[in-house]
Amino acid sequence: MSDQPEKVREFIESFIVEELEIQGARNRGDELGSDEPSPGTGAFMQMLARALSARNVVELGTGTGVGTLWLAEGIGEGGTLTSIDSEAEHVHLAREACAEMGISAQRVRLIHGAPYDILGKLTDSGYDMVVVREYSDE
């Protein structure tokens, strides 16, 4: 089997430059073994949020905050991102990453709990975009 698709992916990913704060969150994710979005995926989520002019976004699966930081930049200053993770340590590390990036707690709500349980408690039709990064029945 050819490794051509992997070479193409690596070539594409090489064009994405991440902020130092995102790199820091990614490094913490690597240390924990957390499955963080690639730079290309992060840039795509950011672009999609901007293209949708999303003001209110939900992220299921915070990880160490890599995707959270990309999305927060995509929704801009007037938007709100709600990110939910079942791992308390992930939420803590994502909160640190947001603080490092200068993103206020009013713009990014980080919630520890079972993502699908909490999703059911959020306002119906109150969100422009939902990003599902994690699936767990816990």
Salt bridges, closest charged atoms under 4 A:
ASP3 OD1 - LYS7 NZ 3.89
GLU6 OE2 - ARG9 NH2 2.63
GLU18 OE2 - ARG26 NH2 2.56
GLU36 OE1 - ARG133 NH2 3.84
GLU59 OE2 - ARG133 NH1 3.73
GLU77 OE2 - ARG107 NH1 3.71
ASP85 OD1 - HIS90 ND1 3.27
GLU96 OE2 - HIS92 NE2 2.84
GLU100 OE1 - ARG28 NH2 3.21
